[in-house]
Structure formats: structure tokens, C-alpha cells
Amino acid sequence: MGKVSVAEIKELMKSTGVGMMDCKKALEENDGDMDKAIEFLREKGLATQAKKSGRAAAEGVVAAVVNGNAGVLLEVNTETDFAANTDDIRNFVANVANTIIEKNPADVEALKNMPISGGNGTVGEVLTELAGMKIRENIVIRRFVRLEGKLASYIHNGGSIGVLVKLDTDLSADAVAAIGKDVAMQSAALNAPYLCREDVPADVLDKEREIMMAQMAEDPKMASKPEQVRAKIVEGKIGKYYTENCLLEQAFVKDDKLSVQGYVDAEAKKLGGSIKITDVIRYERGDGIEKKEDNLADEVANMIKK
């Protein structure tokens, strides 16, 4: 067993939602290997599907803007929530979003060299002035995506989560806007990692099967069953994995008797056309950016000393 650090235990706690001492043991049993520790906890029935590491921790704004057949999802980070909610930042984010729609830059660096929409100077120059002279804290254009086609968007809680949805349809953009927004709201609420089952990588499914088999081996009621019987049970559970992790197969939040795909199909039939959801992109403010959490670190450290 290897010695593990406070930071490693803290990271595993965030990733799994499991208590400190169980995370400490899992890391020690697996020589500090984070992925193996997560598997260890899941096999013991202590953790469900691991959460994404790095919860939303930074301040800032996520914006979703659709203009005609072009749309953008954009994240701009600030150091404080106060700065994020100023008119200066909100206006800057809106102008940057419009610049992306109009100019279609390849990446953030290309964007910074472009004249900003609705203002004077390049995006980078305006950013530097805003950070140094007005807001007086670090401001980062972190990421963006631009799509074209029939689009819908949703922003949650003033910019904490944003979703952009692309629809392939023979109906007008106005006719499908509400449907697209409902799908975007579903994504914002439940954060499915995949759009449909075809998007789930084979190695992910293989790992799920392996973990499920290990879980049954730990269950006295299941361990005695023949391996081929357990394998069939696992395949049945894979269906549940799809309904939890694939957006179009999730129960629709507004009517759980329907899947999201079932809802889309029913609405398309009412409108006399066809609708296919082809892309859903979700940004959560600060996702993957770590902030200091001194109280939690101290608590973990104290637990290790005991």
C-alpha cells in the first residue's frame, strides 16, 4: 500500500461522492491510481457512475446566442461572481458572441485578433483594457463552439450552464424552437455524457460490463449463479446504462412516460414533419477549473492524522 496525499483523496471524493476514509483506502489499495480507485469503489458498491472530475468552480458567464442559421456557445471566466454580473462583462460577452457568429474564428487565439463586434479594437485589446482598467481582475475567454443550421439554445441561472442544440428537420426553425429548447433544458438538468447509444465507445461498455460482473461477484445472492446467467443479467443492465447516460434515451423531464426521443418524435408527428437531434453541446461554468477549498482540505488532512 502506498501513501496518498490530501489532494488525491479530495479529488477522488469529488469524482465519486464517496466518504474520506473509503477514498483513502481505495487509493492506498491501488497505489494512488485514480482510475483503478474509482473502479475499486464501484466494484464494492460504494460509488455509482463516477462524476466528472473538476466540478464547476470558477466564476464567469456562459452565453448561448442564435442569430438566423448560426449560433454560438461561449464561456468567459472571471475571478469573482461580482465581476461576472457587471454590465461591462455582460456586454463584452455579448459582443464576443456576436463576433464569433459574424467572423467564424478557428479558435480563441484567432478570435482575439479579430475586430470586436459593436466596439472599437480587437477582441484581445478590449479584453486587456477591460481586465486592467475597469474590472481589475483576470478575465479569460475559455472556449466556444459555433454551429450552423436550425438551432435552439437554453441558458440556466443567468449563465451558469448553457446548451446549444442542432436539429435536422424539414420544418421551419420557428416551428421547432420550443422542441429544441426542451431538449436543451433536459441536457442542462441531467448532463448526459452521450447523445445516443451509438455514441457510447465500445471500451466504455466493456468496462461497465466488467464492473457489473465484479459487483455481482461481491453479492452473495448473485455470486452463486452460473457465469452465463450473470452475463445475461449484465446485458439487461446495459440497457439501464443507456437510459441514464444517453440524452435521447433518458426519461423526458416534462413527461417521464416518454423518452426524449419519444417526445421529439411525437412533436414532429403533430407538426407533420420530421425532426432529428444531431448535436447537443453543453457548457457548465468553470467545469474542470479548480478553486481552493481550504476547509475541505483541512478536514481531509485531519482525518488522515487520526
C-alpha positions as CSV (number, residue, x, y, z in Angstrom):
1,M,0.0,0.0,0.0
2,G,1.3,3.4,-1.0
3,K,0.9,6.6,0.9
4,V,-1.6,9.0,-0.6
5,S,-1.9,12.8,-0.4
6,V,-4.7,15.0,0.7
7,A,-5.1,16.3,-2.8
8,E,-5.6,12.8,-4.2
9,I,-8.2,11.9,-1.6
10,K,-10.0,15.2,-2.2
11,E,-10.1,14.6,-6.0
12,L,-11.4,11.1,-5.5
13,M,-14.1,12.3,-3.2
14,K,-15.2,14.9,-5.8
15,S,-15.2,12.3,-8.6
16,T,-17.3,9.7,-6.7
17,G,-19.2,11.3,-3.9
18,V,-17.7,8.7,-1.5
19,G,-16.5,9.4,2.1
20,M,-13.0,10.3,3.0
21,M,-11.8,7.1,4.6
22,D,-13.2,4.9,1.9
23,C,-11.5,7.1,-0.7
24,K,-8.2,6.9,1.3
25,K,-8.4,3.1,1.4
26,A,-9.2,2.8,-2.3
27,L,-6.2,4.9,-3.2
28,E,-3.9,3.0,-0.9
29,E,-5.1,-0.3,-2.2
30,N,-4.4,0.8,-5.8
31,D,-1.1,2.7,-5.2
32,G,-2.6,6.1,-5.9
33,D,-4.0,5.2,-9.4
34,M,-7.2,7.3,-9.6
35,D,-9.0,5.3,-12.3
36,K,-8.3,2.0,-10.5
37,A,-9.5,3.5,-7.2
38,I,-12.8,4.6,-8.8
39,E,-13.3,1.1,-10.2
40,F,-12.5,-0.3,-6.8
41,L,-15.1,1.8,-5.1
42,R,-17.7,1.0,-7.8
43,E,-17.0,-2.7,-7.5
44,K,-17.5,-2.5,-3.8
45,G,-20.9,-0.8,-4.4
46,L,-19.7,2.4,-2.8
47,A,-19.8,4.6,-5.9
48,T,-22.1,4.8,-8.9
49,Q,-21.1,6.1,-12.3
50,A,-18.2,8.4,-11.4
51,K,-18.9,12.1,-11.6
52,K,-16.9,14.3,-13.9
53,S,-13.7,15.4,-12.1
54,G,-13.5,19.1,-11.6
55,R,-16.9,20.4,-10.6
56,A,-17.8,23.9,-11.6
57,A,-15.5,26.1,-9.5
58,A,-14.7,29.3,-11.4
59,E,-16.8,32.3,-11.8
60,G,-17.9,33.9,-15.1
61,V,-20.6,33.6,-17.8
62,V,-21.8,31.0,-20.2
63,A,-23.7,32.6,-23.2
64,A,-25.7,31.0,-25.9
65,V,-26.7,33.1,-28.9
66,V,-28.6,32.1,-32.0
67,N,-28.8,34.5,-34.9
68,G,-30.5,33.2,-38.0
69,N,-28.8,29.9,-39.0
70,A,-25.7,30.5,-36.9
71,G,-25.3,30.1,-33.2
72,V,-22.5,30.1,-30.6
73,L,-22.0,28.7,-27.1
74,L,-19.3,30.7,-25.2
75,E,-17.7,30.7,-21.8
76,V,-15.8,33.7,-20.4
77,N,-14.3,33.3,-16.9
78,T,-13.7,35.9,-14.2
79,E,-12.2,35.7,-10.7
80,T,-15.3,36.8,-8.9
81,D,-19.1,36.4,-9.2
82,F,-19.4,40.2,-8.7
83,A,-17.3,40.9,-11.8
84,A,-19.3,38.4,-13.8
85,N,-22.5,40.2,-13.1
86,T,-21.4,43.7,-14.1
87,D,-22.7,45.3,-17.2
88,D,-19.2,45.6,-18.6
89,I,-18.6,41.8,-18.6
90,R,-22.1,41.0,-19.8
91,N,-21.7,43.5,-22.7
92,F,-18.3,42.2,-23.5
93,V,-19.6,38.6,-23.6
94,A,-22.5,39.6,-25.9
95,N,-20.1,41.4,-28.3
96,V,-17.7,38.5,-28.4
97,A,-20.5,36.1,-29.1
98,N,-21.6,38.2,-32.0
99,T,-18.1,38.4,-33.3
100,I,-17.9,34.6,-33.4
101,I,-21.2,34.4,-35.2
102,E,-20.1,37.0,-37.8
103,K,-16.4,36.1,-38.3
104,N,-16.3,32.3,-37.6
105,P,-12.8,32.3,-36.0
106,A,-10.9,29.0,-35.9
107,D,-10.1,29.2,-32.2
108,V,-9.7,31.6,-29.2
109,E,-6.4,33.0,-30.4
110,A,-7.8,33.8,-33.8
111,L,-10.8,35.3,-32.1
112,K,-8.6,37.7,-30.1
113,N,-7.1,39.1,-33.2
114,M,-10.4,40.0,-34.8
115,P,-12.2,43.3,-34.6
116,I,-14.8,43.1,-31.9
117,S,-18.5,43.4,-32.9
118,G,-20.2,46.5,-31.6
119,G,-17.0,48.1,-30.4
120,N,-13.5,49.5,-31.2
121,G,-10.3,47.5,-31.4
122,T,-9.7,43.8,-31.5
123,V,-11.3,41.3,-29.0
124,G,-7.9,40.9,-27.4
125,E,-7.4,44.6,-27.0
126,V,-10.8,45.1,-25.5
127,L,-10.2,42.2,-23.2
128,T,-6.9,43.6,-21.9
129,E,-8.4,47.1,-21.3
130,L,-11.4,45.6,-19.5
131,A,-9.3,43.4,-17.3
132,G,-6.6,46.0,-16.5
133,M,-8.5,49.3,-16.3
134,K,-12.2,48.5,-15.4
135,I,-12.7,45.1,-13.8
136,R,-9.1,44.8,-12.4
137,E,-9.1,41.0,-12.3
138,N,-8.2,38.2,-14.6
139,I,-10.7,37.6,-17.5
140,V,-10.3,34.6,-19.7
141,I,-12.1,33.7,-22.9
142,R,-12.0,30.0,-22.2
143,R,-13.9,28.2,-25.0
144,F,-16.6,28.5,-27.7
145,V,-18.3,26.5,-30.3
146,R,-20.1,27.8,-33.4
147,L,-22.8,25.8,-35.2
148,E,-24.8,26.4,-38.4
149,G,-28.3,25.1,-39.2
150,K,-31.6,25.0,-37.3
151,L,-30.6,25.7,-33.7
152,A,-32.1,26.2,-30.3
153,S,-30.5,27.3,-27.1
154,Y,-31.0,27.5,-23.3
155,I,-29.2,29.3,-20.6
156,H,-29.7,28.3,-16.9
157,N,-29.5,30.5,-13.9
158,G,-28.2,33.6,-15.7
159,G,-25.2,31.9,-17.3
160,S,-24.1,29.0,-15.0
161,I,-25.0,26.4,-17.7
162,G,-25.6,26.9,-21.4
163,V,-26.7,24.4,-24.1
164,L,-26.8,24.6,-27.9
165,V,-28.9,22.1,-29.8
166,K,-28.9,21.4,-33.6
167,L,-31.9,19.9,-35.3
168,D,-32.1,18.3,-38.7
169,T,-35.7,18.9,-39.8
170,D,-37.9,19.8,-42.8
171,L,-39.9,22.1,-40.5
172,S,-39.1,25.8,-40.0
173,A,-36.7,27.0,-37.3
174,D,-39.5,28.8,-35.6
175,A,-41.7,25.6,-35.6
176,V,-39.1,23.6,-33.8
177,A,-37.6,26.2,-31.5
178,A,-39.6,25.1,-28.4
179,I,-38.8,21.5,-29.0
180,G,-35.1,22.3,-29.3
181,K,-35.3,24.3,-26.1
182,D,-36.9,21.5,-24.2
183,V,-34.1,19.1,-25.3
184,A,-31.6,21.8,-24.2
185,M,-33.2,22.1,-20.8
186,Q,-33.1,18.3,-20.4
187,S,-29.3,18.4,-21.2
188,A,-28.8,21.3,-18.7
189,A,-30.6,19.4,-16.0
190,L,-29.3,15.9,-16.3
191,N,-26.0,16.3,-18.2
192,A,-26.0,13.0,-20.2
193,P,-22.4,12.3,-21.4
194,Y,-23.7,10.9,-24.8
195,L,-26.4,11.9,-27.3
196,C,-27.4,8.3,-28.3
197,R,-26.3,4.8,-27.7
198,E,-24.3,4.7,-30.9
199,D,-22.0,7.4,-29.4
200,V,-21.0,5.2,-26.4
201,P,-17.5,3.9,-27.1
202,A,-17.1,0.1,-27.1
203,D,-14.4,0.2,-24.4
204,V,-16.7,2.2,-22.1
205,L,-19.4,-0.6,-22.4
206,D,-16.8,-3.3,-21.9
207,K,-15.6,-1.6,-18.7
208,E,-19.2,-1.2,-17.5
209,R,-19.8,-5.0,-18.1
210,E,-16.6,-5.7,-16.2
211,I,-17.6,-3.6,-13.2
212,M,-21.1,-5.1,-13.2
213,M,-19.7,-8.6,-13.1
214,A,-17.4,-7.7,-10.2
215,Q,-20.4,-6.2,-8.4
216,M,-22.3,-9.4,-8.7
217,A,-19.3,-11.4,-7.5
218,E,-19.5,-9.3,-4.3
219,D,-23.2,-10.1,-3.9
220,P,-23.9,-13.4,-2.1
221,K,-27.2,-13.8,-3.9
222,M,-25.6,-13.4,-7.3
223,A,-22.2,-15.0,-6.8
224,S,-23.6,-18.5,-6.8
225,K,-25.4,-18.1,-10.2
226,P,-23.7,-19.5,-13.3
227,E,-21.4,-17.1,-15.2
228,Q,-23.6,-17.3,-18.3
229,V,-26.7,-16.3,-16.2
230,R,-24.8,-13.3,-14.7
231,A,-23.7,-12.3,-18.2
232,K,-27.3,-12.2,-19.4
233,I,-28.2,-10.1,-16.3
234,V,-25.4,-7.7,-17.2
235,E,-26.7,-7.2,-20.7
236,G,-30.0,-6.3,-19.3
237,K,-28.3,-3.7,-17.0
238,I,-26.5,-2.2,-20.0
239,G,-30.0,-1.1,-21.2
240,K,-30.4,0.9,-18.0
241,Y,-26.9,2.4,-18.6
242,Y,-28.2,3.7,-21.9
243,T,-31.3,5.3,-20.3
244,E,-29.2,7.0,-17.7
245,N,-26.3,8.2,-19.9
246,C,-27.7,8.8,-23.4
247,L,-29.7,12.0,-23.7
248,L,-32.2,10.7,-26.3
249,E,-33.0,7.6,-24.2
250,Q,-33.4,9.4,-20.9
251,A,-36.9,9.8,-19.4
252,F,-38.2,13.2,-20.6
253,V,-38.3,15.5,-17.5
254,K,-41.6,17.1,-18.5
255,D,-43.3,13.7,-19.1
256,D,-41.5,10.7,-17.8
257,K,-43.7,8.3,-19.6
258,L,-41.8,9.4,-22.8
259,S,-38.1,9.2,-23.6
260,V,-36.6,12.4,-25.0
261,Q,-36.6,10.7,-28.4
262,G,-40.2,9.7,-27.9
263,Y,-41.1,13.3,-27.1
264,V,-39.3,14.7,-30.2
265,D,-41.0,12.1,-32.4
266,A,-44.4,12.8,-31.0
267,E,-44.0,16.6,-31.6
268,A,-42.7,16.0,-35.1
269,K,-45.8,14.0,-35.9
270,K,-48.1,16.7,-34.5
271,L,-46.4,19.2,-36.8
272,G,-46.5,17.0,-39.8
273,G,-42.7,16.8,-40.3
274,S,-39.5,15.0,-39.2
275,I,-37.1,16.1,-36.5
276,K,-33.7,14.6,-35.7
277,I,-31.5,15.9,-32.9
278,T,-28.0,15.8,-34.4
279,D,-25.8,17.7,-31.9
280,V,-26.1,18.9,-28.3
281,I,-23.3,20.8,-26.7
282,R,-23.4,21.7,-23.0
283,Y,-21.0,24.1,-21.1
284,E,-21.1,24.4,-17.4
285,R,-19.3,27.4,-16.0
286,G,-16.0,26.6,-14.5
287,D,-16.3,22.9,-15.3
288,G,-12.8,21.4,-14.8
289,I,-11.3,24.5,-13.2
290,E,-10.2,24.0,-9.6
291,K,-10.6,26.6,-6.9
292,K,-9.1,26.5,-3.5
293,E,-11.3,24.7,-1.0
294,D,-9.3,25.2,2.2
295,N,-12.0,23.9,4.6
296,L,-12.3,20.6,2.8
297,A,-8.6,20.1,2.5
298,D,-8.1,20.8,6.2
299,E,-10.9,18.3,7.0
300,V,-9.3,15.6,4.9
301,A,-5.9,16.3,6.5
302,N,-7.4,16.0,10.0
303,M,-9.0,12.7,9.1
304,I,-5.7,11.3,7.8
305,K,-3.9,12.2,11.0
306,K,-6.4,10.2,13.1
